[in-house]
């Protein structure tokens, strides 16, 4: 009996020690998340969860194999419920579209219908993910693709706004990321903000076309059957899938991608520009090539000097234009980077000292950035005064 009690006491003591360790670990994770620069909302009473949708043209359907998301800053990963395709025929879709008041397009994307079912995280998160990984099978091609999609800081900020938004009734809305799959491994991305879809961008799968599934366990006979059924349906309707006529492919690529309302909710009416770079065309929006030195610098700024980045309007455009200037001047790598930072500092009217720590600039480099930025502002002030005087004379 004494021996049994000792065992029980030892087990209890070990369990208590494990509990203390788990408690310390949990508190450490929460503390680290709070220090990461973005608040971690871990309670659903704080806001809404987000979900992922997928869609594809009727005759170029897909089977989504796997979805997972990651947020490295907050140290979490989610897996998602398997997406299921609606098994409606063409006639059923036409009828359904009429009832729901939208027009069925067998070669285009429908944002409110013809969707592969939504996927919500098994472990719901209020904060937006940093990356979304999707593996899918293109039924028309019989090929597999995989995409690792990185959400821009602007997109994540907008999602966060939606997830924490509350209307007067205390309900509000969440966010939906909708991926539309195009033959050849492309994907259009939309954001649903409170029932309004906005086209974000078109991206390309990093892997594919592949002959093997992401996870073929139990699917070795199921996937070939889906491919065959899909092709038979097209043949029965008298539709030749391949080669794809160029105008059909363009129709798929551009379906529901026209810019317009609503814009991202975090964007407001642009204020009057007060940056010290008045002669530059800041209505020009440049998208930096992924992997380029300019893109790498942009990511460094967003990741390490976020407070600076959000104060600079059209950051990527500024990097692009300043980079061109630096190359024309024949600057070396170090001088070029400092010149770009000086242009951005002047444009956003942000002191160079605010980026020193995040980008690990020494005192000499900070002084050079600030000197150039001051020179830009003085030059633009003279330019503005000259333009104003000319206007007054006219």
PEKA-V813623 format. One record per pair of residues at least 6 apart in sequence whose ideal C-beta (glycine too) atoms are under 8 Angstrom apart, sorted by sequence separation. I is the first residue (numbers start at 0). J is the second residue. If there is no record, write none. Layout:
BEGIN
I;J, I;J
END
This chain:
BEGIN
32;38, 33;39, 40;46, 55;61, 69;75, 70;76, 96;102, 103;109, 136;142, 137;143, 165;171, 166;172, 180;186, 181;187, 190;196, 212;218, 233;239, 287;293, 288;294, 308;314, 311;317, 343;349, 344;350, 354;360, 32;39, 69;76, 96;103, 136;143, 137;144, 164;171, 179;186, 189;196, 190;197, 215;222, 233;240, 274;281, 287;294, 300;307, 301;308, 344;351, 53;61, 68;76, 69;77, 87;95, 95;103, 101;109, 135;143, 150;158, 163;171, 164;172, 178;186, 179;187, 189;197, 300;308, 330;338, 360;368, 67;76, 68;77, 103;112, 134;143, 135;144, 178;187, 179;188, 189;198, 190;199, 272;281, 325;334, 326;335, 351;360, 355;364, 29;39, 53;63, 67;77, 93;103, 101;111, 103;113, 134;144, 135;145, 161;171, 178;188, 179;189, 188;198, 189;199, 212;222, 230;240, 287;297, 325;335, 328;338, 341;351, 344;354, 355;365, 67;78, 68;79, 92;103, 101;112, 134;145, 161;172, 162;173, 177;188, 187;198, 188;199, 340;351, 29;41, 66;78, 67;79, 99;111, 133;145, 134;146, 161;173, 162;174, 176;188, 177;189, 188;200, 66;79, 92;105, 96;109, 99;112, 132;145, 133;146, 161;174, 176;189, 177;190, 187;200, 188;201, 301;314, 322;335, 325;338, 352;365, 89;103, 132;146, 176;190, 177;191, 187;201, 188;202, 300;314, 324;338, 325;339, 340;354, 351;365, 354;368, 51;66, 131;146, 132;147, 133;148, 175;190, 176;191, 186;201, 351;366, 66;82, 89;105, 96;112, 131;147, 132;148, 158;174, 174;190, 175;191, 185;201, 186;202, 51;68, 95;112, 130;147, 131;148, 157;174, 174;191, 185;202, 186;203, 297;314, 321;338, 322;339, 351;368, 352;369, 63;81, 130;148, 158;176, 174;192, 185;203, 186;204, 297;315, 321;339, 324;342, 340;358, 351;369, 63;82, 130;149, 131;150, 177;196, 184;203, 185;204, 350;369, 92;112, 129;149, 130;150, 172;192, 184;204, 321;341, 340;360, 92;113, 129;150, 172;193, 297;318, 318;339, 321;342, 351;372, 62;84, 128;150, 171;193, 172;194, 293;315, 296;318, 317;339, 320;342, 321;343, 61;84, 127;150, 184;207, 60;84, 184;208, 344;368, 183;208, 293;318, 317;342, 318;343, 344;369, 129;155, 293;319, 317;343, 341;367, 345;371, 127;154, 337;364, 341;368, 345;372, 51;79, 85;113, 127;155, 285;313, 287;315, 340;368, 341;369, 344;372, 345;373, 53;82, 85;114, 164;193, 284;313, 286;315, 293;322, 314;343, 317;346, 341;370, 342;371, 85;115, 148;178, 283;313, 285;315, 292;322, 337;367, 341;371, 342;372, 345;375, 84;115, 85;116, 127;158, 161;192, 281;312, 284;315, 285;316, 287;318, 333;364, 337;368, 341;372, 345;376, 57;89, 83;115, 84;116, 127;159, 146;178, 158;190, 161;193, 281;313, 284;316, 287;319, 311;343, 82;115, 83;116, 126;159, 157;190, 283;316, 338;371, 342;375, 39;73, 82;116, 285;319, 312;346, 337;371, 341;375, 345;379, 37;72, 57;92, 82;117, 127;162, 157;192, 281;316, 285;320, 311;346, 312;347, 36;72, 37;73, 82;118, 126;162, 144;180, 154;190, 281;317, 307;343, 311;347, 35;72, 81;118, 125;162, 307;344, 310;347, 35;73, 80;118, 125;163, 146;184, 148;186, 274;312, 279;317, 310;348, 311;349, 79;118, 80;119, 310;349, 32;72, 79;119, 144;184, 146;186, 148;188, 272;312, 296;336, 307;347, 32;73, 79;120, 80;121, 276;317, 279;320, 32;74, 78;120, 79;121, 140;182, 307;349, 31;74, 77;120, 78;121, 137;180, 139;182, 140;183, 269;312, 296;339, 300;343, 77;121, 77;122, 131;176, 133;178, 135;180, 137;182, 154;199, 28;74, 57;103, 307;353, 57;104, 58;105, 59;106, 75;122, 77;124, 127;174, 137;184, 306;353, 307;354, 56;104, 57;105, 58;106, 56;105, 57;106, 75;124, 304;353, 56;106, 304;354, 307;357, 56;107, 77;128, 201;252, 56;108, 63;115, 66;118, 68;120, 305;357, 55;108, 73;126, 133;186, 304;357, 54;108, 61;115, 70;124, 148;202, 300;354, 303;357, 304;358, 54;109, 63;118, 201;256, 303;358, 54;110, 57;113, 70;126, 146;202, 70;127, 72;129, 146;203, 198;255, 300;357, 55;113, 70;128, 71;129, 117;175, 146;204, 147;205, 198;256, 300;358, 54;113, 69;128, 70;129, 145;204, 146;205, 196;255, 198;257, 299;358, 54;114, 55;115, 68;128, 69;129, 144;204, 145;205, 146;206, 198;258, 53;114, 54;115, 69;130, 145;206, 182;243, 52;114, 53;115, 68;130, 144;206, 145;207, 52;115, 68;131, 69;132, 114;177, 144;207, 52;116, 67;131, 68;132, 143;207, 144;208, 145;209, 197;261, 52;117, 53;118, 66;131, 67;132, 142;207, 143;208, 144;209, 183;248, 187;252, 195;260, 197;262, 51;117, 52;118, 66;132, 142;208, 143;209, 182;248, 189;255, 195;261, 197;263, 276;342, 50;117, 51;118, 65;132, 66;133, 110;177, 142;209, 143;210, 181;248, 185;252, 187;254, 50;118, 51;119, 65;133, 66;134, 140;208, 142;210, 143;211, 145;213, 187;255, 50;119, 65;134, 143;212, 182;251, 187;256, 192;261, 276;345, 50;120, 63;133, 64;134, 143;213, 181;251, 275;345, 276;346, 48;119, 49;120, 63;134, 64;135, 108;179, 137;208, 181;252, 192;263, 274;345, 275;346, 48;120, 63;135, 64;136, 192;264, 274;346, 62;135, 63;136, 190;263, 274;347, 275;348, 61;135, 62;136, 274;348, 48;123, 49;124, 61;136, 179;254, 273;348, 48;124, 61;137, 62;138, 136;212, 179;255, 48;125, 61;138, 47;125, 49;127, 59;137, 60;138, 134;212, 46;125, 49;128, 59;138, 60;139, 64;143, 108;187, 110;189, 134;213, 43;123, 45;125, 51;131, 53;133, 59;139, 134;214, 58;139, 110;191, 43;125, 51;133, 53;135, 42;125, 41;125, 40;125, 111;196, 141;226, 40;126, 110;196, 136;222, 39;126, 138;225, 138;226, 37;126, 136;225, 136;226, 139;229, 138;229, 139;230, 138;230, 139;233, 275;372, 276;375, 164;264, 275;375, 139;240, 140;241, 275;376, 278;379, 139;241, 277;379, 161;264, 275;378, 276;379, 160;264, 275;379, 278;382, 160;265, 275;380, 277;382, 157;263, 277;383, 157;264, 157;265, 49;158, 154;263, 156;265, 153;263, 49;161, 153;265, 49;162, 47;161, 48;162, 47;162, 46;162, 47;163, 46;163, 47;164, 45;163, 46;164, 61;180, 59;180, 37;159, 40;162, 59;181, 40;163, 50;173, 52;175, 54;177, 59;182, 47;171, 49;173, 50;174, 51;175, 52;176, 53;177, 54;178, 55;179, 46;171, 47;172, 48;173, 49;174, 50;175, 51;176, 52;177, 53;178, 54;179, 55;180, 47;173, 49;175, 50;176, 51;177, 52;178, 53;179, 54;180, 46;173, 47;174, 49;176, 51;178, 53;180, 105;238, 52;191, 106;247, 89;232, 107;250, 108;251, 88;232, 106;250, 107;251, 106;251, 110;255, 108;254, 109;255, 89;236, 107;254, 108;255, 64;212, 65;213, 106;254, 107;255, 64;213, 65;214, 152;301, 64;214, 104;254, 152;305, 64;218, 152;308, 62;222, 62;225, 60;229, 58;233, 58;236, 58;238, 59;240, 58;240, 59;251, 56;251, 56;254, 36;305
END
